[in-house]
Amino acid sequence: MNSNDYTNLNYRLNSTLVLTRGQQQKGQAGSKDSTGGQKRAMLAGIAPMVRVSRHLQGANSLTQETEPLFDRAANDGYSAGTLDHLRGADPVMANLIDRFGLVRRERHRPPFYSLMAAIVGQQISVKAAAAIMERLTGTFPEGRTVGPAALAAVPIEQLRAVGLSGAKARYMHDLAEKVASGVVDLERLPALQDEEVIAALRQIKGIGRWTAEMFLIFSLGRLDVLAVDDLGLRTGIQRAYALDHLPQAAEIRSLAEPWRPYRTIATLYLWHYLHNTPLQR
């Protein structure tokens, strides 16, 4: 994978933002994304799919959330005390949590479908990738639950007809072959350590470290993933911490050390912050 892998739509911030009571009172719900917002999303490799959880009482008012923030976090798969830890570890994180409330991950995609989408989304826009995935899954009666045997049975020419390049069509067949043969055992991945998952997935042509890290975050729900090569994370850190440069891997690891063991959750906040700050011309 090269830096263009950041345009992958598969895993990125398909998250639900739940507002705290204080934010609702301050009217910090955020505004609908404009073209500029979409450009920010593409810069960061973040699909503009962040939604604000709104419960309308009237035309414009918001009801108040009654469930405690930390209870919602626990119910969302965060370990107890996750946000408390981040608040205490880093004042920048404390500010982002206060500003945005609970940023949730939606982890609803079947693993095999997620990897298919990862391949489709490489080096193209989010909109184009979504259109191709719709056409591709439309060829299968199973839709998103398509399995490796069904994918392997589709000729390269037919895969190209839905909009895939020749290379991506071959990657699809390699994915199907590796999963069907057991070289990559998707059912076993949840029991593996993070680096073991990354090594397993990188056996598939077209799957690099970044894509494997996003799979850890959004498909397996791992809490302590730090994708140091991710452009969105790097840009989010640069802006949130007022750096005069785009941070490199070593600097990111050092800065993120206090976030352990919840570096994934800190990353979600930085992605969301980047998506909601003005693009600097």
C-alpha positions in Angstrom: 0.0 0.0 0.0 1.1 3.5 -0.7 -0.2 6.8 0.7 -3.2 6.6 -1.7 -4.5 3.9 0.5 -5.8 6.7 2.6 -8.8 7.1 0.3 -10.0 3.7 1.3 -13.7 4.0 2.3 -13.9 0.6 4.1 -13.3 1.3 7.7 -13.0 5.1 8.2 -14.9 7.1 10.6 -18.2 5.5 10.0 -19.0 6.7 13.5 -21.9 8.0 15.4 -21.4 11.1 17.6 -23.5 11.3 20.7 -23.7 14.8 22.2 -23.4 15.4 25.9 -25.9 17.6 27.7 -23.5 20.5 28.0 -22.8 20.5 24.3 -26.5 20.5 23.5 -27.0 23.5 25.7 -24.1 25.3 24.0 -25.4 24.4 20.5 -22.2 22.6 19.5 -24.0 20.0 17.4 -21.9 20.9 14.3 -23.0 21.8 10.9 -23.7 19.8 7.8 -20.6 19.1 5.8 -20.0 21.3 2.8 -17.8 20.7 -0.2 -15.0 22.0 1.8 -15.8 19.4 4.5 -15.6 16.7 1.9 -12.3 18.0 0.8 -11.1 17.9 4.4 -12.3 14.3 4.6 -10.5 13.3 1.5 -7.3 15.0 2.7 -7.4 12.9 5.8 -8.6 9.8 4.1 -11.8 10.0 6.1 -15.1 9.2 4.4 -17.5 12.0 5.2 -19.8 9.6 7.0 -19.8 11.0 10.6 -23.3 11.4 11.8 -24.6 13.4 14.8 -27.1 11.6 16.9 -30.0 14.1 17.1 -33.4 13.6 18.7 -35.6 16.3 17.5 -38.3 17.8 19.7 -39.2 20.5 17.2 -37.8 21.9 14.1 -34.3 22.6 15.5 -34.2 21.6 19.2 -32.3 18.7 20.7 -33.5 16.5 23.5 -31.1 15.9 26.3 -29.3 12.6 26.6 -30.1 11.0 30.0 -27.7 8.0 29.9 -24.4 8.9 31.5 -21.6 9.3 29.0 -19.3 6.7 30.5 -22.2 4.2 30.7 -22.7 4.7 26.9 -19.0 4.3 26.3 -19.0 0.9 28.2 -22.0 -0.2 26.2 -20.2 0.8 23.0 -17.3 -1.6 23.6 -15.0 0.8 25.3 -13.4 -0.5 28.5 -14.7 1.0 31.7 -12.7 4.2 32.4 -11.5 4.7 28.8 -12.6 8.3 28.6 -11.6 9.0 32.2 -8.1 7.7 31.3 -7.8 9.8 28.2 -9.0 12.9 30.0 -6.4 12.5 32.8 -3.6 11.5 30.5 -3.8 14.4 28.0 -5.4 17.8 28.3 -5.9 18.0 24.5 -7.8 14.7 24.6 -9.9 16.1 27.6 -10.8 19.1 25.4 -11.8 16.9 22.5 -14.0 14.6 24.7 -15.7 17.7 26.2 -16.2 19.2 22.7 -17.5 16.1 20.9 -19.0 13.8 23.5 -18.9 10.1 22.7 -17.5 9.1 19.2 -18.7 5.7 18.4 -17.5 3.1 15.9 -20.1 1.2 13.9 -18.7 -2.3 13.5 -21.4 -4.0 11.5 -19.7 -5.1 8.3 -18.9 -8.8 7.7 -15.1 -9.3 7.8 -14.9 -10.7 4.2 -17.0 -7.9 2.8 -14.8 -5.4 4.7 -11.7 -6.8 3.0 -13.4 -6.6 -0.4 -14.2 -3.0 0.3 -10.7 -2.3 1.4 -9.4 -3.5 -2.0 -12.0 -1.6 -4.0 -11.4 1.7 -2.2 -7.7 1.9 -2.9 -6.5 5.0 -4.8 -10.0 6.2 -5.7 -12.5 8.6 -4.2 -15.0 7.5 -1.6 -17.9 8.2 -3.9 -16.4 6.1 -6.7 -15.5 3.2 -4.3 -19.1 3.2 -2.9 -20.6 3.0 -6.4 -18.3 0.1 -7.4 -19.1 -1.8 -4.1 -22.8 -1.3 -4.8 -22.4 -2.8 -8.3 -20.1 -5.6 -7.1 -22.3 -6.8 -4.2 -25.3 -6.4 -6.5 -24.0 -9.3 -8.5 -24.4 -11.7 -5.5 -27.7 -12.8 -4.1 -26.0 -12.8 -0.7 -25.2 -9.1 -0.9 -22.8 -8.0 1.9 -22.7 -11.6 3.2 -21.0 -12.8 0.1 -18.4 -15.5 0.7 -15.1 -16.5 -0.9 -16.5 -19.2 -3.1 -19.0 -16.9 -4.7 -16.4 -14.2 -5.3 -13.9 -16.7 -6.7 -16.5 -17.9 -9.3 -16.8 -14.4 -10.8 -14.5 -14.1 -13.9 -11.9 -11.4 -14.0 -13.7 -9.8 -16.9 -16.9 -9.5 -15.0 -15.1 -8.0 -12.0 -13.6 -5.4 -14.3 -17.1 -4.7 -15.8 -18.3 -3.4 -12.4 -15.4 -0.9 -12.4 -12.4 -2.7 -10.9 -9.0 -2.3 -12.5 -7.2 -5.5 -13.7 -5.0 -5.4 -10.6 -7.9 -5.1 -8.2 -9.8 -7.8 -9.9 -6.8 -10.1 -9.4 -6.6 -9.0 -5.8 -10.2 -10.0 -5.3 -9.5 -13.5 -6.6 -6.4 -13.7 -4.3 -8.5 -12.7 -1.3 -11.1 -15.3 -2.1 -8.4 -18.0 -2.6 -6.5 -17.2 0.6 -9.7 -17.2 2.7 -11.2 -20.3 1.0 -8.0 -22.3 1.4 -7.5 -21.3 5.1 -4.3 -19.4 4.5 -6.1 -16.5 6.1 -8.6 -17.8 8.6 -11.0 -15.0 9.3 -12.7 -16.8 12.1 -9.4 -17.2 13.9 -8.4 -13.5 13.7 -10.2 -12.4 16.8 -8.1 -14.7 18.9 -4.8 -13.3 17.5 -2.6 -10.5 18.8 -2.7 -7.3 16.7 0.6 -7.9 15.0 -0.4 -11.4 14.2 -3.6 -10.2 12.6 -1.6 -7.7 10.5 0.8 -10.4 9.4 -2.0 -12.7 8.4 -3.9 -10.1 6.4 -0.8 -8.9 4.6 -0.5 -12.3 2.9 -3.4 -11.1 0.7 -2.3 -9.2 -2.4 -3.4 -5.6 -2.1 -3.7 -5.6 1.7 -1.0 -3.5 3.4 -0.4 -2.6 7.0 -2.7 0.5 7.0 -5.7 -1.6 5.8 -4.9 -4.3 8.3 -4.8 -1.7 11.1 -8.2 -0.3 10.0 -9.5 -3.9 10.1 -8.3 -4.1 13.7 -10.0 -0.9 14.6 -13.4 -1.3 12.8 -13.9 -5.0 12.3 -12.2 -6.5 15.4 -12.9 -3.5 17.7 -9.3 -3.4 19.1 -8.8 -0.5 21.5 -5.0 0.2 21.3 -4.2 0.5 17.6 -1.9 3.4 16.6 -1.7 3.7 12.8 1.4 6.0 12.7 1.4 6.2 8.9 -2.2 7.4 8.7 -2.4 10.8 7.1 -5.6 11.7 8.9 -4.1 10.9 12.3 -0.9 12.8 11.5 -2.9 15.9 10.2 -5.2 15.7 13.2 -2.3 15.7 15.6 -0.6 18.6 13.8 -3.7 20.7 14.1 -5.0 19.7 17.6 -1.5 20.1 19.1 -0.7 23.2 17.1 2.5 21.8 15.5 4.3 23.6 12.8 5.0 20.4 10.9 3.4 17.1 10.0 4.5 14.6 12.7 6.5 11.5 11.8 6.1 8.0 13.2 8.5 8.3 16.1 7.0 11.6 17.3 3.5 10.2 17.1 4.5 7.1 19.2 6.0 9.3 21.8 3.0 11.7 22.0 0.6 8.9 22.1 2.3 6.9 24.8 0.0 8.4 27.6 -3.0 7.2 25.6 -2.2 3.6 26.2 -4.1 1.3 26.3 -6.7 3.3 24.4 -4.8 4.7 21.4 -7.6 3.6 19.1 -10.1 5.8 20.9 -7.8 8.8 20.9 -7.4 8.3 17.2 -11.1 8.4 16.7 -11.3 11.8 18.4 -8.5 13.2 16.3 -10.1 12.0 13.1 -13.4 13.5 14.1 -11.6 16.8 15.2 -10.0 17.0 11.7 -13.3 16.4 10.0 -14.8 19.3 12.0 -12.1 22.0 11.7 -11.7 24.4 8.8 -9.4 23.5 6.0 -6.4 25.8 6.1 -5.8 27.2 2.6 
